[in-house]
Amino acid sequence: MPFSLSLGREGTWGRIMRRIFSWVRPGGTGRRSADDGNPDADTCLFCRRERPDLNRIMHENKTFYIRYDNFPAAEGHVEIVPKRHVESFFQLTTRELKDAYSLIRFARENIDDRHHPDGYTIGVNEGRAAGRTIDHLHIHLIPRHHNDVADPRGGIRRAVPNCEPDTWTARPEPGEKAAEDLAGAHRGRN
């Protein structure tokens, strides 16, 4: 016997089920609105993706969309944004991760055709301490060109405290030093 679910029309259960399934129905928006229990839907920039004055959409799939950054770091700078209001990259489902990757590749091909970059910076500011300013996950895809900055080496390291590019040295992983000492002692016995 096939499984079926009746959303019903009367009673509390029917209203609850309609509310839950209204935002995931085929052809639906894929996101909750303020009356669906998402308090950020009316104030979150990325939850208001249907507003062209706020979001210029390049493309979308089932769970993500690509928007042009409102304050681009370079020509062609886009953001890949989940339709679901989620703050952390680590909260994404397997499906969302696949859809995000698909749109990153789509955006890259589009930017390659239009701007012919020499490279890309791909970034996520995971948390306020990392520089996130909007509490809705967004993945930056920034086209880069030779000589767009004086010295791009070590990019992110210039934003991290106590990380001086002139003094970079490889640090052993925890336990690696002990393993090297043990290996050296073993070689000394032979």
C-alpha positions as CSV (number, residue, x, y, z in Angstrom):
1,M,0.0,0.0,0.0
2,P,1.6,3.3,-1.0
3,F,2.2,5.9,1.6
4,S,0.0,9.0,1.5
5,L,-0.2,12.1,3.7
6,S,-3.4,14.0,4.0
7,L,-2.8,17.6,5.0
8,G,-6.5,18.0,5.9
9,R,-8.5,21.2,6.0
10,E,-9.8,21.3,9.5
11,G,-8.3,21.4,12.9
12,T,-4.9,22.3,14.4
13,W,-3.1,19.3,12.8
14,G,-4.2,20.4,9.3
15,R,-3.0,24.0,9.9
16,I,0.3,22.7,11.3
17,M,0.9,20.4,8.4
18,R,-0.1,23.1,5.8
19,R,2.4,25.5,7.4
20,I,5.2,22.9,7.4
21,F,4.7,21.8,3.9
22,S,3.7,25.1,2.3
23,W,7.4,26.2,2.1
24,V,8.6,22.9,0.6
25,R,5.9,22.3,-2.0
26,P,6.9,21.9,-5.6
27,G,7.0,25.3,-7.2
28,G,7.2,26.9,-3.8
29,T,9.7,29.6,-2.8
30,G,12.0,27.1,-1.0
31,R,12.2,29.4,2.0
32,R,10.0,30.3,5.0
33,S,8.3,33.6,5.2
34,A,7.9,35.6,8.4
35,D,4.5,34.0,9.1
36,D,6.1,30.5,8.8
37,G,8.1,31.1,11.9
38,N,11.3,32.5,10.5
39,P,11.7,35.8,12.4
40,D,14.5,36.9,10.0
41,A,12.5,36.6,6.8
42,D,11.5,40.3,6.8
43,T,14.9,41.7,7.9
44,C,17.4,39.3,6.4
45,L,18.9,40.6,3.1
46,F,19.3,37.1,1.7
47,C,15.8,35.9,2.8
48,R,14.3,38.7,0.6
49,R,15.9,37.4,-2.6
50,E,12.8,38.3,-4.7
51,R,13.5,42.0,-4.2
52,P,15.6,43.2,-7.2
53,D,16.5,46.4,-5.4
54,L,18.3,44.3,-2.8
55,N,19.4,41.2,-4.7
56,R,20.4,40.9,-8.3
57,I,20.1,37.1,-9.0
58,M,22.3,35.4,-11.6
59,H,20.9,31.9,-11.3
60,E,19.4,29.5,-8.8
61,N,18.7,25.8,-8.2
62,K,16.5,24.0,-5.7
63,T,18.2,25.1,-2.5
64,F,20.7,27.9,-3.4
65,Y,20.9,31.0,-5.6
66,I,23.7,33.2,-6.9
67,R,23.6,36.9,-6.4
68,Y,25.9,39.7,-7.4
69,D,27.6,41.2,-4.4
70,N,26.2,44.7,-3.5
71,F,29.7,45.9,-2.6
72,P,31.9,43.8,-4.9
73,A,35.6,43.4,-4.1
74,A,36.2,42.9,-7.8
75,E,34.2,43.0,-11.0
76,G,32.1,39.8,-11.2
77,H,32.2,39.1,-7.4
78,V,29.2,36.9,-6.5
79,E,27.7,35.2,-3.5
80,I,26.2,31.7,-3.4
81,V,23.4,31.8,-0.8
82,P,21.1,29.1,0.6
83,K,17.4,29.8,0.2
84,R,16.9,28.3,3.6
85,H,17.8,30.8,6.4
86,V,20.9,29.1,7.9
87,E,23.9,30.8,9.5
88,S,26.6,28.2,9.4
89,F,28.2,26.3,6.6
90,F,28.3,23.3,9.0
91,Q,24.5,23.3,9.2
92,L,24.0,22.5,5.5
93,T,22.5,19.2,4.5
94,T,24.2,16.9,2.0
95,R,21.7,18.0,-0.7
96,E,22.5,21.7,0.0
97,L,26.3,21.1,-0.1
98,K,25.8,19.4,-3.6
99,D,23.6,22.3,-4.8
100,A,26.1,24.9,-3.5
101,Y,29.0,23.2,-5.3
102,S,27.0,23.0,-8.5
103,L,26.3,26.7,-8.4
104,I,29.9,27.6,-7.5
105,R,30.9,25.8,-10.7
106,F,28.1,27.5,-12.7
107,A,29.2,30.9,-11.4
108,R,32.8,30.2,-12.2
109,E,32.0,29.3,-15.8
110,N,29.9,32.4,-16.2
111,I,32.6,34.6,-14.7
112,D,35.3,33.0,-16.8
113,D,33.3,33.8,-19.9
114,R,32.7,37.4,-18.9
115,H,35.7,38.5,-17.0
116,H,38.6,36.1,-17.8
117,P,40.1,36.0,-14.3
118,D,43.5,34.5,-13.6
119,G,42.3,32.9,-10.3
120,Y,39.6,33.0,-7.6
121,T,39.2,33.6,-4.0
122,I,36.4,31.5,-2.5
123,G,35.5,32.3,1.1
124,V,33.1,31.9,4.0
125,N,33.2,34.0,7.1
126,E,32.0,31.5,9.6
127,G,30.9,33.5,12.6
128,R,31.2,37.1,13.7
129,A,34.7,36.6,14.9
130,A,35.7,35.6,11.4
131,G,34.2,38.7,9.9
132,R,30.6,37.7,9.0
133,T,28.4,40.8,8.9
134,I,25.1,39.1,7.8
135,D,23.8,36.2,9.8
136,H,22.8,34.1,6.8
137,L,25.4,31.9,5.2
138,H,26.9,33.2,1.9
139,I,29.9,31.9,0.0
140,H,31.9,34.6,-1.8
141,L,33.4,33.8,-5.2
142,I,35.7,36.6,-6.1
143,P,37.5,36.7,-9.5
144,R,41.2,37.6,-9.2
145,H,43.6,39.0,-11.8
146,H,47.4,39.1,-11.8
147,N,48.5,42.3,-10.1
148,D,45.1,43.2,-8.7
149,V,46.9,43.5,-5.3
150,A,50.6,44.1,-4.7
151,D,51.3,40.6,-3.2
152,P,48.4,38.2,-3.0
153,R,50.5,35.4,-1.4
154,G,49.0,34.1,1.9
155,G,45.8,36.1,1.3
156,I,43.8,35.0,4.4
157,R,46.8,34.9,6.6
158,R,47.0,38.7,6.5
159,A,43.6,38.8,8.2
160,V,44.5,36.5,11.0
161,P,46.2,37.9,14.1
162,N,49.8,36.7,15.0
163,C,50.4,35.4,11.5
164,E,53.3,37.3,10.0
165,P,53.9,36.3,6.3
166,D,57.6,37.1,6.7
167,T,58.1,34.6,9.5
168,W,56.0,31.7,8.1
169,T,57.4,28.3,9.1
170,A,55.8,24.9,8.9
171,R,54.5,23.9,12.3
172,P,54.5,20.3,13.1
173,E,51.1,18.7,13.8
174,P,50.5,17.7,17.4
175,G,52.6,14.5,18.1
176,E,54.6,15.0,14.9
177,K,57.7,16.4,16.8
178,A,57.6,13.4,19.1
179,A,57.4,11.1,16.1
180,E,60.4,12.8,14.5
181,D,62.4,12.5,17.7
182,L,61.6,8.8,18.0
183,A,62.5,8.2,14.3
184,G,65.8,10.1,14.9
185,A,66.6,8.1,18.0
186,H,65.8,4.9,16.0
187,R,68.1,5.9,13.2
188,G,70.9,6.6,15.7
189,R,70.7,3.1,17.0
190,N,71.3,1.5,13.6
